[in-house]
């Protein structure tokens, strides 16, 4: 059981780092008029476990903060993740 928790912890750390970087990259691309990352991809990485990273990326880079899908969706996804972690007896 301990190995599963360790693997899950590493996964959560990595996906959240990737999420912050993805939001930062998309903000950079927005500023420099480059090819953007789709909103679906940004939301998907949050759903796959990167909700904390997505939230931090939104705050750090001031990105997607005016879009209701992100302003409401990311905190909701984060709450669902926290509920799941509590449920599996983290």
C-alpha positions, 0 to 999 in steps of 0.5 A: 500500500505504501508503494501505491501512495508513493507512486501517486504522490510522485504522479501528483507532483509531476502533473502539477509541475507540468500544469504550471509550465503549460499555463506559463507557456500558453501565456507566453504564446499569447503575449508573443502571438504564437500558436496557443495551447487549446483550452481543452488541453489546459482543462484536461491536464487539470482533470488528470490531476494537475488542478493545483498546478493549473490554479497556481499557473492561473494566479502566477501568470494571470492567465485565463482568470477572466474565463468562467470555465477556468475561474469556476472549473479549476477550483471545482476540479481541485475540490473533487481531487481533494475529496478523492484523496480523503476518500482513499484515506491518504 
